[in-house]
Amino acid sequence: MKTIAIAGTFDSKGKELFYVNEVLKSLGLNTFTIHCGVFEPLIETDVSNELVAAEIGKDIKKIAAKKDRALATEVMSKAMEKIVPRLYKEGKFDGIISIGGSGGTSLATPAMRALPIGVPKVMVSTVASGNTEQYVGTSDIVMFPSIVDVSGLNTISTKILTNAALAIAGMVKFEHEEKLEKKPLIAATMFGVTTPCVDAARGYLESLGYEVLVFHATGTGGKTMERLIEDGYFVGVLDLTTTEWCDELVGGVLSAGPNRLEAAAKMGIPQVVSVGALDMVNFGPIDTVPEKFKGRKLYKHNPTVTLMRTTVEENRKLGEIIAEKLNNTKGPTALMLPLKGVSMIDVEGGPFYGPEEDKTLFDTLRKNIDKSKVELIEMDLDINHRDFALAAAKKLVELIKSNK
């Protein structure tokens, strides 16, 4: 029989968590309760808060005595992040559900994020209708808006909690047998302005029996890809669209953080990297562009996306950053430069055509790349030319084969 872990603050949300417990049991499921609150629970749980805190060497009684909510949340969230994956590996549960406000969500979601992708995870939260990036991260947590505060059982809350319980029950009880052939996986990065390149490369790789997972380079996409690389999913990485570094450097809205371009290098995974869309920084609607950038070259990509051309100096810095990241590689790596343009709009006649900016980028990379570790390939084509795409794909296959 399948088992659902119910994690939460059984001291402050005991009634609500117990309600979920009873719904799941009525569906023929086992439950496994984990208390991550600070004080005594309203009902006895399978895993006490003492055991949770002890996972990272902390004493729950000492934490409670300090009466510091922020400290308690920090300690217990770290403890949950460690104990929950361990309990899952031990076979204690098949899926996990939690409910809470901002505090309870901060306690449970780090633990959920630490579980493998595919393990059912449901979080009923008062903050589920807002920006949930800090809670979901690169995981597959399903966030349920609680509608009303998680404070007692009433007409609305019981319906929401029932629906959430039914959702996690369905995820765990009903399994769809995969019929797809298992193929070696390749990660690829794409943006709208590099789509023709990645589509052509993907088609070639798929014709050879690889499965290509494409990540949209929107910040979350890059972060997710980096995590999955570290988790060992891929035999190769076709990182042709490194544009997220523009947003990280300049302050756009699609940054993937300072660790972008590190996972494949660290794990020794064969990678072919290019400079796709390094001509642009991303913002929302044009009236949201920060005032300090209003004098820059802007391009209204669509009503909700405004692009800003990167400058010569920004391209110099981007070249230095990318070279530094790639020079740390522990595996076969190639850097490919499309000398006629790094995006669909960075071509002669295009709105972001910038020969000087691109030359600075290319020259900086030539100067800083450690050619004993990174193969530098230059082609007198734009990034979306089919020949460039196929060359990148073929080079990756070559590196994968040489790494066996």
WOJO-V557101 format. One record per residue. PSI is psi in whole degrees, 0 to 359 (999 if undefined). NEAR is the number of other C-alpha atoms within 8 Angstrom. Layout:
[[PSI,NEAR] [PSI,NEAR]]
This chain:
[[138,5] [151,9] [135,12] [127,16] [133,14] [109,13] [140,13] [184,16] [91,14] [358,15] [313,12] [335,8] [28,13] [317,12] [316,10] [319,12] [322,13] [325,9] [314,9] [320,11] [315,10] [323,8] [315,10] [320,15] [324,10] [341,7] [5,7] [25,7] [150,12] [155,10] [154,12] [106,12] [138,10] [120,13] [118,15] [16,14] [176,13] [326,11] [184,6] [136,7] [155,13] [331,9] [155,7] [138,6] [163,10] [325,7] [119,9] [164,11] [334,12] [316,9] [322,8] [308,15] [322,14] [340,11] [331,10] [25,9] [27,6] [154,9] [116,9] [328,11] [322,7] [323,7] [315,13] [322,11] [333,6] [341,6] [40,6] [101,8] [317,6] [317,6] [315,8] [317,11] [318,11] [313,9] [311,10] [329,13] [320,13] [321,10] [319,13] [322,14] [334,13] [317,12] [323,11] [313,11] [326,11] [315,8] [325,10] [316,11] [331,7] [359,6] [21,7] [333,10] [165,13] [342,13] [166,12] [144,14] [148,14] [162,13] [150,14] [173,15] [206,11] [323,9] [311,8] [324,11] [321,14] [334,11] [318,15] [323,14] [328,12] [322,13] [319,15] [319,13] [332,14] [350,9] [155,10] [150,6] [137,6] [335,5] [123,8] [132,11] [122,12] [129,14] [114,15] [120,15] [149,15] [343,14] [13,10] [341,12] [358,7] [209,5] [110,7] [9,10] [319,6] [339,6] [316,9] [319,11] [231,9] [18,9] [186,9] [39,9] [135,12] [119,7] [126,9] [119,10] [132,10] [347,13] [298,8] [166,7] [150,7] [81,13] [84,6] [169,8] [128,8] [184,6] [317,6] [312,8] [321,13] [325,9] [316,8] [315,10] [323,12] [314,10] [318,8] [319,11] [319,12] [323,9] [310,9] [326,15] [317,12] [319,8] [322,9] [319,11] [323,7] [117,6] [134,6] [119,4] [122,4] [133,4] [356,4] [140,4] [134,4] [121,4] [157,7] [136,9] [140,12] [136,13] [141,14] [150,13] [139,15] [151,13] [166,11] [323,5] [2,9] [13,15] [313,10] [322,10] [308,13] [323,13] [316,8] [316,11] [318,12] [316,10] [318,8] [314,10] [321,13] [329,10] [340,7] [1,6] [7,8] [154,11] [127,10] [121,11] [117,8] [130,8] [127,12] [125,9] [67,15] [24,11] [290,12] [322,11] [314,11] [318,15] [317,12] [315,11] [315,10] [318,13] [316,10] [329,10] [313,12] [331,10] [357,6] [24,6] [331,8] [148,12] [345,10] [159,12] [126,14] [80,14] [73,12] [344,13] [93,15] [25,14] [335,14] [336,14] [333,13] [314,16] [324,14] [319,13] [315,8] [331,8] [34,9] [186,11] [359,9] [39,13] [142,13] [9,15] [172,9] [353,5] [5,7] [139,12] [20,10] [329,10] [310,12] [320,16] [316,14] [321,10] [352,10] [25,10] [131,14] [134,15] [142,15] [122,15] [145,13] [188,12] [34,13] [127,12] [26,13] [6,16] [0,13] [145,11] [143,15] [137,12] [174,14] [212,11] [153,10] [332,11] [357,5] [355,7] [128,11] [144,6] [323,5] [344,5] [1,7] [336,8] [359,5] [168,7] [113,6] [151,9] [123,8] [97,9] [317,8] [178,6] [337,8] [357,8] [124,12] [131,16] [146,12] [129,12] [133,11] [149,12] [174,7] [312,11] [321,6] [322,10] [327,14] [315,11] [322,8] [319,13] [319,13] [318,11] [311,8] [319,10] [316,12] [316,10] [314,11] [331,13] [346,10] [6,8] [145,14] [4,9] [177,12] [127,14] [137,14] [139,12] [124,11] [129,13] [120,11] [99,15] [346,12] [7,9] [138,13] [359,16] [175,15] [332,11] [2,9] [55,13] [162,14] [126,5] [349,5] [159,9] [337,7] [18,9] [121,11] [80,8] [321,6] [316,7] [315,11] [319,14] [319,8] [317,11] [310,13] [315,11] [320,8] [319,11] [317,12] [320,8] [323,6] [342,10] [135,12] [101,8] [352,7] [344,5] [329,9] [123,14] [126,9] [122,11] [125,8] [136,8] [137,9] [56,7] [163,10] [163,13] [333,15] [4,12] [137,10] [324,9] [324,6] [315,14] [314,14] [323,11] [319,8] [315,12] [316,13] [321,8] [320,10] [317,14] [319,9] [316,8] [323,12] [315,12] [324,7] [344,6] [355,8] [999,4]]
